[in-house]
Amino acid sequence: MKIALAQLNYHIGNFELNVSKIINSIKKAKKDDVDLVIFSELSVCGYPPYDLLEQEDFIDNCNKAVNQIAEQCFDIAAIVGAPSINPSKKGKNLFNSAFFLSEGKIRHIFNKSLLPTYDVFDEYRYFEPNADFNIINYKGKKIAVTICEDLWDKQPVNNLFAKNQIYLNSPMDEINKLNPDFVVNISASPFSYRQSDFRKNILINKARNFNIPVFYVNQVGAQTELIFDGGSMVINSSGEIVETLQFFKEDYKVFNLSEINKYSKINFKEQDKPIIEKIHDALVLGIRDYFEKMNFKQAILGLSGGIDSAVTLVLAVHALGKNNVRVLLLPSKYSSSHSVTDAVDLAKNLNIKYEIISIKEITEIFDKTLTPIFKGYEPDITEENIQARIRGVLLMALSNKFGNILLNTTNKSEAAVGYGTLYGDMCGGMAVLGDVYKTDVFKLAHFINRNTEIIPNNTIIKPPSAELRPDQKDTDSLPDYDVLDNILYQYIELKQSVNQIVKQGYDAELVKKIISLVNRNEYKRFQAPPILRISSKAFGLGRKMPLVAKY
């Protein structure tokens, strides 16, 4: 049996595009004499569709699309993902399903058993879990079809307080009783920078423990915050990786079932890429897909001469092209001359359009206007925030006038402790670095400059500063980023308490201060633009905290 993996980039709710991509892959597979072509989870409608699943016409369109694809399945079979109606009057109205299509019709429907409801996932909100396990016979082979989480039943939880696994039952234990010849897993597994190794080990262990080949198909592409990295793979019955499809790109590959046990780790280079390269590629894909799927064309950002805006700019140019990105330099009276020079040099290195507007006179007008009201009060952070908001207004003016989408340049370290101004430097349609700690922003800059100096070296080596008051440095109000980021990582990603972090050797008062800042600034992050997720715990969908809590 010849089996093809079709790793595609879908657009949520764009049935015409999704069906076209699927059918084109089926036609290609026919030319390759393929017997079975496999697509990813909810491929027909795109993942995750969220509350679109509550609209009857959306489900009707899913059903029509599946039948349209089935009409192409003569002399070939296909497995596609889509929601299906639960025929029972009990439980949720829908299943998350895999449709086995052949002979021009739907031959079988497999339903997802384990519904993730943690972090960015909320599938139990919409779907009923499956409790009926079966396989399908096709061309003399017994095929088991599973959906994403169904192979993750022994998944450990990254939290000392939680149990060591989420689910009580194992779909593969039930499926294995039916003696399948191989397992198909259609998936929509979003990227985080350690996820590919974790996912790989899950699949390897399943193949090895059950002594059965696994054909795993993941989707690729970004859906707002979530980035899907692809990396589909085939694993033989010995738990050896036969081949891995590309990361962050559409891909297609044909395998002969009778030969896969002869292969071992043929193409595993994609998995071995450095973490910072994976983060870079994920962010570029996230920007590109956000613009393409929203039908946006051009981006704008404020270029300060600092490292955050510099890295954001380079990523945007890589994603959208130099002709689709412009920058605005907005120096204040506190901006150093080298900040302007560094920003101009970067714009010239990238050959992009830039303009310079000094905010000095505008700031003076604000100061003069507010003097009668502020009389008797010393200048403080208010005056700093005014400058940030002036910049935000000017950037949004160009965004409105020219149809450019403003990219936010705030990093995760700043967002965590509230080191940003609402309606100022927190403006934007997308936060590119909002899940990237400052220490990793520096690593991204070095990666970008790995072959030649694109970002001026002075931008990388100078002490970070908002330049909103004389001789200001980030370290005036924050610890060194190496210290800050590690404490934040322990608290946010690993969910460690103050006492647990202090036991690692950190100053108790410093830890309390940082965690207090994180908790106090939840209201700011609630109003931030969508953040591209590259970690296991990003601000936004995957971290739901009360705004008014006192804890």
Secondary structure, 3 states (H helix, E strand, C coil): CEEEEEECECCCCCHHHHHHHHHHHHHHHHHCCCCEEECCCCCCCCCCCHHHHHCHHHHHHHHHHHHHHHCCCCCCEEEEEEEEECCCCCCCCEEEEEEEEECCEEEEEEECCCCCCCCCCCHHHCECCCCCCCCEEECCEEEEEEEHHHHCCCCCCCCCCCCCCCCCCCHHHHHHCCCCCEEEEEECCECCCCHHHHHHHHHHHHHHHHCCCEEEEECEEEECCEEEEECCEEECCCCCEEEECCECCCEEEEEEHHHHHHCCCCCCCHHHCCHHHHHHHHHHHHHHHHHHHCCCCEEEEECCCCHHHHHHHHHHHHHHCHHHEEEEECCCCCCCHHHHHHHHHHHHHHCCEEEECCCHHHHHHHHHHHHHHHCCCCCCHHHHHHHHHHHHHHHHHHHHHHCEEEEECCCHHHHHHCCCCCCCCCCCCEECCCCCCHHHHHHHHHHHCCCCCCCCHHHHHCCCCCCCCCCCCHHHCCCCHHHHHHHHHHHHCCCCCHHHHHCCCCCHHHHHHHHHHHHHCHHHHHCCCCECCCCCCCCECCECCCCCCCC
